[in-house]
Amino acid sequence: MCAISRYLKKTRPGCITAFLGPCIAKKSEAADPTIPDNADYVITYGEFRALMRSQGVEVKPADNSYQESSVWGKRFATSGGVAKAVENLVHETYPDMEIKTARAEGLRECRKLMTLAKAGKYNGYLLEGMACPGGCVAGAGTIQPIKKSAAAVGLYSKEAPFESALESKYDITLPLLKD
């Protein structure tokens, strides 16, 4: 959300950005004044559906032929997806480097993971904690069952034009995303 908003605001000065997704936490992220150039507005899928219905607008499934993201990026929103993307990047960049990861989904499991980390069990690990069971695809603003959302992400990622995020044609835009 923030990366795209920063990119748009630097390449199209004065534009207004909005994020549409399942995660209700994005609302507080967008409102955080310490995060420059973040999205101006956030709306969840549930809110969007209610808005469209209130106006008599029928929303139909999108044509999924538009494919520019890597498999790694498409899986980001599922539990384990962020850690797996980092792990893949490390292995691709430094093939001999060992990387240890641990993940949790749901607040209870996240709390348990953090307690174990504080006790020293996960020294040197990359920890991924997803507040929503199943990951972001199961956010409070989603409109379908978790398993269906996760399965859709799996199918969508199979249509990705490339595996590695390093293959993106947008890597030249990365400097635009920095503060």
GILINQUI-V13356 format. One record per pair of residues at least 24 apart in sequence whose ideal C-beta (glycine too) atoms are under 10 Angstrom apart, sorted by sequence separation. I is the first residue (numbers start at 1). J is the second residue. D is the distance in Angstrom with one decimal. If there is no record, write none. Layout:
i = <I I>
j = <J J>
d = <D D>
//
This chain:
i = <2 16 17 18 19 20 21 22 79 80 100 101 102 103 104 105 106 107 109 1 5 15 16 17 18 19 20 79 80 99 100 101 102 103 104 105 106 107 108 79 98 99 100 101 102 103 104 105 106 107 2 9 10 20 21 78 79 99 100 101 102 103 104 105 106 1 2 9 20 105 106 1 6 8 9 104 105 2 5 6 7 9 79 105 5 6 8 9 5 6 103 106 2 5 6 105 1 2 3 4 5 2 3 4 5 2 90 1 2 1 87 86 1 87 83 86 83 85 82 83 84 83 82 83 81 82 83 80 82 79 81 79 80 79 78 77 79 82 23 79 81 82 22 77 79 80 81 21 78 79 81 77 78 79 77 78 79 76 77 78 79 75 76 77 78 76 77 75 77 79 78 81 78 79 92 77 78 81 92 77 78 92 93 92 75 78 88 89 92 77 78 81 88 89 76 88 89 75 88 74 75 78 85 74 85 74 75 76 74 75 74 73 74 71 72 74 75 71 74 69 70 71 73 64 69 71 72 67 71 73 76 69 70 71 72 64 69 70 71 72 73 49 64 67 68 69 70 71 72 73 46 48 50 66 67 68 69 70 71 72 45 46 47 49 65 67 68 70 71 72 44 46 48 64 67 70 72 73 44 45 46 47 69 70 71 72 44 45 46 70 43 44 45 70 42 44 45 69 68 68 69 68 45 25 24 25 23 24 23 22 26 25 23 22 23 26 22 23 25 27 21 22 23 24 25 26 21 22 23 24 25 22 23 24 21 22 23 24 22 23 21 22 20 21 22 22 22 37 37 37 36 35 11 7 10 10 11 7 10 6 7 9 10 8 10 7 3 6 7 3 6 5 6 3 4 6 3 2>
j = <26 40 41 42 43 44 45 46 103 104 124 125 126 127 128 129 130 131 133 26 30 40 41 42 43 44 45 104 105 124 125 126 127 128 129 130 131 132 133 105 124 125 126 127 128 129 130 131 132 133 29 36 37 47 48 105 106 126 127 128 129 130 131 132 133 29 30 37 48 133 134 30 35 37 38 133 134 32 35 36 37 39 109 135 36 37 39 40 37 38 135 138 35 38 39 138 35 36 37 38 39 37 38 39 40 38 126 38 39 39 126 126 42 128 125 128 126 128 126 127 128 128 128 129 128 129 130 128 130 128 130 129 130 130 130 130 132 135 77 133 135 136 77 132 134 135 136 77 134 135 137 134 135 136 135 136 137 135 136 137 138 135 136 137 138 137 138 137 139 146 146 150 149 150 163 149 150 153 164 150 151 165 166 166 150 153 163 164 167 153 154 157 164 165 153 165 166 153 166 153 154 157 164 154 165 155 156 157 156 157 157 157 158 156 157 159 160 157 160 156 157 158 160 152 157 159 160 156 160 162 165 159 160 161 162 155 160 161 162 163 164 141 156 159 160 161 162 163 164 165 139 141 143 159 160 161 162 163 164 165 139 140 141 143 159 161 162 164 165 166 139 141 143 159 162 165 167 168 140 141 142 143 165 166 167 168 141 142 143 167 141 142 143 168 141 143 144 168 168 169 170 170 149 131 131 132 131 132 132 132 136 136 135 135 136 139 136 137 139 141 136 137 138 139 140 141 137 138 139 140 141 139 140 141 139 140 141 142 141 142 141 142 141 142 143 144 149 176 177 179 179 179 173 170 173 175 176 173 176 173 174 176 177 176 178 176 173 176 177 174 177 177 178 176 177 179 177 177>
d = <9.2 4.9 7.5 7.1 7.4 7.8 6.8 8.2 6.6 9.9 6.2 6.2 7.8 7.3 7.3 7.8 7.7 5.6 8.2 5.7 8.3 8.9 7.4 9.7 6.6 9.5 7.0 8.5 8.1 9.1 4.6 4.7 5.5 4.1 4.9 4.5 7.3 8.8 9.5 4.3 9.2 8.6 7.1 7.5 7.5 7.2 7.2 8.1 7.3 9.1 7.2 9.1 7.5 8.9 9.4 9.4 9.1 6.4 9.8 6.7 9.2 7.4 9.4 7.1 4.3 7.0 8.3 4.8 5.8 5.0 8.7 7.3 9.5 8.8 9.2 9.8 6.4 9.7 9.4 7.7 9.0 9.7 9.8 6.4 9.7 4.4 9.4 9.1 5.9 7.7 9.5 9.5 6.2 5.5 9.6 8.4 9.8 8.9 9.7 10.0 4.6 7.4 9.7 8.0 7.6 4.8 8.7 7.0 7.1 5.2 7.4 5.9 7.6 9.9 9.4 8.4 5.7 9.8 9.0 8.0 8.6 3.9 5.2 9.7 8.3 9.6 9.7 6.7 8.0 8.0 8.7 9.7 8.2 5.0 8.5 9.1 8.4 8.5 8.5 7.5 6.3 9.2 8.0 9.8 5.6 7.5 8.4 8.2 6.9 3.9 9.1 9.3 4.4 8.7 5.6 7.6 8.5 8.4 4.0 5.7 8.3 9.1 7.7 4.9 8.8 9.8 9.1 9.9 8.7 9.5 9.7 9.9 8.3 8.1 9.3 8.4 5.4 8.1 6.0 8.9 9.9 9.0 7.9 6.3 9.7 5.3 8.1 7.9 10.0 6.2 7.8 9.2 7.0 6.7 9.0 8.0 7.2 6.5 9.3 6.4 8.0 8.9 9.5 8.9 6.7 9.8 9.2 9.7 5.7 5.4 3.9 8.6 8.9 9.6 8.6 8.5 9.2 4.9 5.5 8.9 8.7 7.9 7.8 9.6 8.5 9.4 8.5 8.7 4.5 9.9 9.5 9.7 5.7 9.3 9.3 8.8 6.0 8.0 7.4 7.0 9.7 9.6 6.6 5.6 8.8 8.3 5.4 4.7 6.5 5.7 9.4 8.6 9.6 10.0 6.2 7.1 8.9 6.2 7.9 4.8 8.3 8.1 6.5 5.7 8.6 5.1 9.4 5.8 8.7 9.0 7.2 4.8 8.7 6.6 9.3 4.5 9.7 8.0 7.2 5.4 7.1 9.8 8.3 8.1 10.0 9.7 2.3 5.7 5.4 6.4 8.1 7.7 4.8 6.3 9.1 8.5 8.5 7.9 7.7 7.7 9.6 7.8 9.7 7.0 9.9 8.8 8.9 9.3 7.6 8.1 9.1 8.9 9.7 9.5 5.2 8.4 6.2 9.2 7.6 9.1 7.4 6.3 9.5 6.2 8.3 8.7 9.3 7.1 4.0 4.3 9.5 3.4 7.6 5.0 7.0 7.5 6.5 9.6 4.9 8.6 7.2 3.8 9.3 8.7 8.0 9.3 7.5 9.9 9.0 8.2 5.9 9.3 8.1 8.4 8.9 9.5 6.9 5.9 4.7 9.7 9.3 9.2 8.3 9.6 9.9 5.5 9.3 6.7 6.2 9.0 5.0 9.6 8.3 9.2 9.0 8.5 5.0 8.2>
//
